[in-house]
Amino acid sequence: MANDRVSRPWAKPFGDVPGWPSLHVLRPLAALGRTLAAQRTMVSDVLPVYVSALVVFYLVVDLATWMMAKNPASHPIFTTNADRLLDASWHWDGEWYMSIITFGYYMKNGFANVAFFPLFPLLVTWLGAWLEPLFYPDHFVVAGVLVSNTALLLGLFYLYKLVDMEAGRAVARRAVWLAAIMPTAFFFHVAYPESLLLLTAAASLYHLRRGEFWWAALWAGVGSAARVQGVILALPIFWEVARLAWRQRRLPWRQLPALALSFVGISLFMLFLYQHFGDPLAFVHVQKAWDRSFASPLATLGTAVNFVVAGYQNADYPWSAVNIVVVFVYLAVALLSVGRWPFVYTLYVFASILLATTMPVAGRPIESGARFMAVVFPVIISLARWSERWPWLERVLTAVSLPLFGLFLALFVNWYWLT
């Protein structure tokens, strides 16, 4: 396996002039600009929120890396040596993604970066090749930040369009605001695939609600290459295809193949794993290296309650308790929203919660639960709807979320265990 992935032909998109892209690559950017110009209301509602969140993110990163001490117990396996404002985005799981970008996938000594899905590192590798003449040796570091933040902006656009279609502009504005400032929304800005999953999930459900099965399946297929949670997006598509078949009293042959398309990302990844490591489910089997094992969701929730009540002496108690509380809050909002959501939202939300509780970490139930819930945006839609009825709720959520956003981000960039 070659170590220098940039040397591969597909990763060299530059034209004949060294250091500069050929002009044809600017056409997609021009098309995107024309599309956004035609959506002025959406842009005027979303862009200020996005810019504000980005400013808060980097202000906290700057102050936290300057004024706070790094966690003395942390021992990073990989550092970027980039500027601290850029390096801060590549902590914890970001290290693993950088290992994929730099060395490719591997399995050795019990640990393996095959646990991490390929969409994010592929996009960073491609964009990093473009940026190499301008930002070497930090071109991949810059590319990762750009990929995450661009996906976040596009994800917020799609979320806005979805909610505007379902509930109107006022609720859409609130939903975008709450999604951007929630306590774990900082994961959308760092070198994690969360913003890609937000984009693909919002886009898939938006097109599905419009009856555009193939577009919905395409976005779901892309999302299934971002993280295993992306596979859940196939459930709403299956439900809508089944409903269509019931109404027509026959199989909808034109829409049926869309089900297969929604699995294309994870299928290609599994094929790659089988060809290189002989195990198409390697991303599942290596989870034992992180002390993860399968368990009943009800058993996990019961263990989580016991942990919150009696586990306060555990060194990992604060962040583990946050994970548990966030998952229970999302579960409560989901239960209150059943019957008020379109059923495809119900499928997506409860499947996401089930997935987050079926493979707990020993001693830390619902590990990463708060991060996994960040992309479960139907809960945010419910909160935005309730905020329209009770405006004080939005003020309370903002007053709670922004300080926690800053606190969690400050701990993350100083290598405290938040993942």
C-alpha positions, -999 to 999 in steps of 0.1 A, spaced: 0 0 0 15 33 -10 22 58 17 20 89 -4 -17 90 -15 -11 123 -32 10 106 -58 -20 88 -72 -33 101 -105 -68 107 -92 -54 130 -65 -37 154 -90 -65 177 -103 -42 206 -113 -39 218 -149 -7 224 -169 3 255 -150 21 244 -118 4 254 -87 -28 266 -103 -60 248 -112 -72 249 -147 -102 272 -153 -128 245 -159 -128 236 -122 -142 270 -114 -175 262 -133 -190 242 -104 -182 271 -80 -199 295 -104 -230 273 -107 -231 271 -69 -229 309 -67 -259 312 -91 -279 287 -71 -273 306 -39 -281 339 -55 -315 325 -65 -321 316 -28 -316 350 -13 -340 345 16 -324 312 26 -289 327 24 -298 358 44 -313 336 71 -286 309 73 -253 327 65 -253 350 95 -259 321 118 -231 301 102 -206 330 103 -215 337 140 -210 301 149 -176 301 131 -165 333 148 -174 319 182 -157 286 174 -123 302 165 -126 328 193 -129 300 218 -101 280 202 -78 310 203 -85 318 239 -85 281 251 -52 272 234 -36 304 247 -50 306 283 -56 269 293 -31 242 300 -31 211 278 -43 180 296 -11 165 311 -25 130 309 -30 130 272 -5 114 248 -14 122 212 -4 95 187 -2 121 159 3 158 158 0 180 127 26 206 137 3 232 121 -7 265 136 -27 260 168 -59 273 153 -57 246 126 -42 218 147 -70 221 173 -95 206 148 -74 174 144 -76 160 180 -88 126 190 -106 109 161 -90 135 139 -57 118 145 -71 86 131 -84 103 100 -51 119 94 -34 85 97 -57 73 69 -49 103 47 -12 99 53 -6 61 54 -39 46 41 -59 20 60 -41 -6 82 -47 -32 108 -20 -40 134 -14 -46 171 -51 -48 178 -58 -13 167 -68 -3 132 -80 28 115 -104 6 94 -129 16 121 -133 50 105 -153 54 73 -137 67 41 -157 97 29 -141 123 50 -105 112 44 -112 108 7 -125 144 4 -96 158 24 -71 139 3 -86 152 -29 -89 188 -17 -55 186 0 -39 178 -34 -54 210 -48 -42 231 -18 -7 216 -17 10 244 -37 -5 271 -15 -4 255 20 24 228 20 31 211 44 -2 218 61 -24 213 30 -43 183 44 -48 201 77 -63 231 59 -83 208 36 -99 190 66 -111 222 81 -125 234 48 -143 201 41 -160 201 76 -170 237 75 -182 237 39 -203 206 46 -217 223 77 -228 254 56 -244 232 30 -260 210 57 -276 241 73 -289 252 39 -306 218 34 -319 218 70 -334 252 64 -350 241 31 -365 210 47 -379 229 77 -391 258 56 -410 233 34 -425 215 65 -432 244 89 -424 277 74 -396 303 75 -398 312 112 -394 277 124 -366 271 98 -346 300 112 -350 288 147 -340 252 137 -308 264 120 -299 286 150 -304 258 175 -285 232 153 -255 256 150 -252 264 187 -261 231 205 -234 221 230 -218 195 208 -222 215 175 -184 222 177 -179 187 162 -193 201 130 -163 224 127 -135 200 135 -119 172 114 -148 148 121 -174 135 96 -203 149 116 -210 178 92 -209 155 63 -235 133 80 -256 163 88 -255 173 51 -263 139 37 -291 132 62 -308 166 57 -304 164 19 -317 128 18 -348 135 39 -355 168 20 -355 151 -14 -375 121 1 -402 145 14 -404 159 -21 -409 125 -36 -375 126 -53 -365 90 -45 -333 88 -65 -319 121 -51 -327 109 -16 -310 75 -23 -280 92 -37 -275 114 -7 -281 84 16 -255 63 -3 -230 91 2 -239 93 39 -233 56 43 -197 62 34 -193 89 61 -202 68 91 -222 37 99 -251 59 111 -255 69 75 -269 35 67 -300 44 88 -310 68 60 -321 37 39 -349 31 64 -370 62 55 -365 54 18 -376 18 23 -407 31 41 -417 55 14 -411 29 -13 -433 5 6 -460 31 10 -459 38 -27 -462 1 -35 -492 -2 -11 -509 28 -28 -503 15 -63 -509 -21 -54 -478 -31 -73 -441 -29 -70 -427 6 -80 -400 -7 -103 -387 28 -111 -381 36 -74 -371 1 -62 -335 3 -73 -331 34 -52 -329 11 -22 -297 -4 -35 -282 30 -42 -287 41 -6 -262 14 4 -236 21 -22 -211 39 1 -209 13 28 -209 -15 1 -179 -1 -16 -161 3 17 -169 -33 26 -156 -45 -8 -124 -25 -2 -120 -41 33 -126 -76 19 -100 -71 -9 -73 -57 14 -79 -74 47 -102 -103 40 -129 -90 63 -158 -69 49 -169 -62 85 -135 -52 98 -149 -18 109 -172 -37 133 -147 -63 145 -120 -38 155 -144 -21 179 -133 -45 206 -100 -25 207 -120 4 221 -138 -20 246 -170 -18 226 -193 -48 225 -229 -55 215 -256 -51 241 -294 -47 243 -304 -10 241 -326 -14 271 -297 -29 291 -275 0 280 -300 26 291 -304 8 324 -266 7 329 -265 44 320 -290 53 347 -271 34 373 -239 51 361 -253 86 366 -266 77 400 -237 58 414 -207 63 391 -197 98 402 -163 85 415 -154 73 380 -127 94 364 -148 96 331 -180 106 350 -185 142 338 -184 136 300 -200 102 303 -228 118 322 -232 144 295 -235 117 269 -261 99 289 -282 130 296 -281 142 260 -293 108 247 -322 107 273 -332 143 264 -333 134 227 -353 102 236 -378 123 256 -383 148 228 -386 120 203 -413 103 224 -432 135 227 -430 141 190 -443 108 178 -474 113 158 -465 150 152 -435 142 129 -437 126 95 -430 89 101 -397 90 82 -384 113 109 -395 89 136 -376 61 118 -345 81 115 -345 94 151 -353 61 169 -329 41 147 -301 66 155 -308 62 192 -309 25 190 -275 25 171 -260 47 198 -270 23 225 -263 -11 210 -225 -10 212 -215 6 246 -180 10 259 -171 -10 290 -173 14 320 -186 43 298 -222 36 287 -234 55 256 -199 67 247 -200 95 221 -238 96 225 -239 134 226 -219 136 194 -240 110 177 -272 130 186 -258 162 170 -270 150 136 -305 138 148 -320 171 136 -357 161 138 -354 167 175 -341 202 168 -371 207 145 -394 198 174 -376 222 197 -379 250 171 -416 243 167 -421 245 205 -400 277 206 -424 293 181 -452 286 206 -432 294 237 -405 320 228 -389 317 262 -378 281 253 -355 294 226 -339 319 250 -334 291 276 -319 268 250 -295 295 238 -285 305 273 -277 269 282 -262 258 248 -237 287 241 -217 284 274 -216 246 271 -205 249 235 -176 271 247 -167 248 276 -168 216 257 -148 231 228 -122 245 252 -117 211 268 -116 193 234 -88 216 220 -67 210 251 -69 172 247 -95 164 274 -115 134 265 -145 146 246 -154 124 217 
